[in-house]
Amino acid sequence: MIISFSSYKTIIFIWIAIAICIFFLLRRITAPYGRHTTAGWGPMIDNRMGWLFMELPALLIMGYFLVRNLHGQSYIVAVMIGLYCFHYFNRTIIFPFRLHTRGKKMPVIIMGSGILFNLVNTFFLGYYFTHFVNYDYSWFTDPRFIGGTILFFTGLFINWKADDILIHLRKPNETHYVIPQGWLFEFISCPNMFGELLEWAGFTILCWNLPAFTFFIWSAANLVPRALSHHKWYKNKFADYPDHRRAVVPFLV
């Protein structure tokens, strides 16, 4: 079935409105994942398998669109799709199996919401890239592509480095929490989420299209409330938690 561009925009604007509602919902209800997991949220799944299953749709769907793109669209789109897949290859294949979370579980409802997030947002991006795209090779030298790519990889570096620090706070068999110290943790509680926000802001700029912007909105709607919940948890958990730290954006939020 072919979707017209006007219908596509209508659907995606509805999806943006849902993201805004989700943001306010998550400000009132803390998603039961990780340190916030509590009883009463239904069936549970191994934490690593949950990560794998909820991130895999993004990699598979965009991989499909990448293969389809190489047979008829511009290489600039292949680069954009490739950057997206690069992020999700780490999230799907590498990150879950680096976690020191043996024995930990996540609610299936969290895994399911992650699957839905990735299915819909990846489809919107992939469908745009293969049906409505209008880039030409001059886009490679456009300041938006260059600046957005730099921001994307800056965010990627911050995200990966922060994840690495968090993973190595504990030895494989340890389950206790400690206060992260050093680097961007001196300014914010969640530099991993800050880095991911920068990634998708950069992706939005380098793509300069509606579905990329929509993906950023959805990412922020999920990551900002989660970072605020983490920050509140740290302050309640540790009496000596630094007062000057913000949650996710240095000096601001």
C-alpha positions in Angstrom: 0.0 0.0 0.0 1.3 3.4 -1.0 0.7 6.3 1.5 0.4 9.8 0.0 2.6 12.5 1.5 -0.4 14.4 2.9 -1.7 11.3 4.7 1.9 10.5 5.9 2.2 14.0 7.4 -1.2 13.7 9.1 -0.3 10.4 10.7 3.1 11.6 11.8 1.6 14.8 13.4 -0.7 12.5 15.4 2.3 10.5 16.4 4.0 13.7 17.6 1.0 14.6 19.7 1.1 11.1 21.3 4.8 11.7 22.2 3.9 14.9 23.9 1.2 13.1 25.9 3.7 10.4 26.8 6.1 13.0 28.1 3.6 14.4 30.6 2.5 10.8 31.5 6.1 9.8 32.3 6.5 12.9 34.4 3.7 11.6 36.7 4.5 7.8 36.4 8.0 6.5 36.6 8.6 3.8 34.0 9.3 0.5 35.9 12.8 -0.2 34.5 16.1 -0.8 36.1 16.4 0.8 39.5 12.7 1.8 39.3 11.4 -1.7 38.7 8.7 -2.7 41.2 6.3 -5.6 41.6 2.9 -5.4 40.0 3.8 -4.6 36.4 3.1 -8.0 35.1 5.4 -10.7 33.6 9.2 -10.2 33.6 11.9 -11.0 31.1 15.7 -11.3 31.5 17.1 -7.7 31.3 19.6 -8.5 28.5 17.0 -10.4 26.4 14.6 -7.5 26.9 17.1 -5.0 25.6 17.8 -7.3 22.6 14.2 -7.8 21.6 13.1 -4.2 22.0 16.0 -2.8 20.0 16.2 -5.4 17.3 13.1 -4.1 15.3 14.9 -0.8 14.6 18.0 -2.6 13.2 16.0 -5.0 11.1 13.5 -2.6 9.7 16.1 0.1 8.8 18.4 -2.6 7.5 15.6 -3.6 5.1 15.2 0.0 4.0 19.0 0.3 3.6 19.0 -2.6 1.2 16.0 -1.3 -0.7 17.6 2.2 -0.9 20.8 0.9 -2.5 18.9 -0.3 -5.5 17.4 3.0 -6.5 18.0 6.0 -4.3 20.8 8.4 -3.5 23.9 7.4 -1.5 23.2 10.3 0.8 20.2 8.4 2.1 22.3 5.3 2.5 24.7 7.3 4.7 21.8 8.5 6.8 20.3 5.1 7.2 23.8 3.7 7.9 24.2 6.1 10.8 20.9 5.1 12.3 21.9 1.4 11.9 25.3 2.1 13.4 23.7 3.4 16.6 21.2 0.4 16.8 23.9 -2.2 16.0 25.6 -1.2 19.3 22.3 -1.0 21.2 21.1 -4.4 19.9 24.2 -6.6 19.5 26.8 -5.1 21.8 25.4 -3.0 24.7 23.0 -5.6 26.2 25.8 -8.2 26.6 28.2 -5.7 28.3 25.7 -5.1 31.1 26.6 -6.4 34.6 23.0 -7.3 35.2 23.0 -11.1 35.6 19.7 -12.2 37.1 18.0 -8.8 36.7 14.7 -8.6 34.9 12.6 -6.0 33.2 8.8 -6.0 32.9 7.5 -7.3 29.5 5.4 -4.2 29.2 8.6 -2.1 29.1 10.0 -4.4 26.4 6.7 -4.1 24.5 6.7 -0.3 24.6 10.2 -0.2 23.4 9.3 -2.5 20.5 6.4 -0.3 19.6 8.6 2.8 19.8 11.1 1.3 17.4 8.7 -0.2 15.0 6.7 3.0 14.4 9.6 5.5 14.4 11.8 3.4 12.2 9.0 2.8 9.8 8.3 6.5 9.5 12.0 7.2 8.8 12.5 4.3 6.4 9.3 5.0 4.5 10.3 8.7 4.0 13.8 7.7 2.9 12.4 5.3 0.2 9.3 7.2 -0.9 9.6 11.0 -0.4 13.3 11.7 -0.3 14.7 14.6 -2.5 18.3 14.9 -1.6 21.1 15.3 -4.2 24.8 14.9 -3.8 25.3 18.6 -2.9 23.8 17.7 0.5 27.1 16.1 1.5 28.6 19.7 1.6 25.6 21.4 3.1 26.4 23.0 6.6 23.4 21.2 8.0 24.7 17.8 7.0 28.3 18.6 8.2 27.2 20.2 11.5 24.6 17.5 12.2 27.1 14.7 11.5 29.6 16.3 13.9 26.9 16.6 16.6 25.7 13.1 16.0 29.2 11.6 16.6 29.8 13.9 19.5 26.6 12.6 21.1 27.5 9.1 20.2 30.9 9.4 21.9 29.3 10.9 25.1 26.7 8.2 25.2 29.2 5.4 24.8 31.7 6.8 27.2 29.0 7.4 29.9 27.6 3.9 29.4 31.1 2.5 29.8 31.7 4.4 33.0 28.3 3.2 34.4 28.9 -0.4 33.4 32.3 -0.5 35.2 31.0 1.1 38.4 30.3 -2.5 39.6 32.0 -5.8 39.2 30.0 -8.5 37.3 28.5 -10.0 40.4 27.8 -6.8 42.3 24.3 -5.3 42.5 24.7 -2.2 44.7 24.5 1.3 43.4 27.2 4.0 43.8 27.5 7.7 42.9 29.2 8.1 39.5 32.1 10.5 39.7 34.2 12.4 37.2 33.8 13.6 33.6 30.3 14.8 32.7 29.0 13.1 35.8 30.3 16.1 37.7 27.6 18.2 36.0 24.7 15.9 35.3 23.3 12.6 36.6 22.7 11.1 33.2 25.3 12.0 30.6 24.4 8.8 28.7 21.0 10.2 28.0 22.4 13.6 27.3 24.6 12.1 24.7 21.8 10.2 23.1 19.7 13.4 22.9 22.7 15.1 21.1 22.9 12.2 18.7 19.3 12.5 17.6 19.4 16.2 17.5 22.4 15.9 15.2 20.5 13.3 13.2 17.6 15.6 12.8 19.9 18.4 11.5 21.8 16.2 9.1 18.6 14.7 7.7 16.5 17.9 7.9 13.2 16.1 7.6 10.0 15.6 9.5 10.4 12.0 10.6 13.9 12.6 11.9 12.5 15.5 14.0 9.7 13.3 15.1 12.2 10.7 16.3 14.0 13.3 18.3 10.8 14.4 19.9 10.0 10.8 20.9 13.5 10.3 22.2 13.2 13.4 24.3 9.8 12.4 25.5 11.2 9.2 26.9 14.8 10.2 27.9 14.1 13.5 29.7 11.5 12.1 32.2 13.7 9.0 32.7 16.7 11.3 33.5 14.6 13.3 35.9 13.5 10.2 37.7 17.1 8.9 37.9 18.2 12.3 39.3 15.5 12.3 41.9 16.3 8.7 42.8 20.0 9.6 43.3 19.2 12.5 45.6 16.8 10.3 47.7 19.3 7.4 47.8 22.4 9.3 48.7 22.4 12.0 51.4 25.7 13.3 50.0 24.7 13.5 46.4 26.1 16.7 44.8 23.6 19.5 44.9 25.0 21.3 41.9 24.4 18.4 39.5 21.5 18.7 37.1 19.6 15.7 35.6 20.4 15.7 31.9 21.5 19.1 30.5 24.5 20.7 32.2 23.5 23.9 34.1 19.9 23.7 32.9 17.7 20.6 33.5 
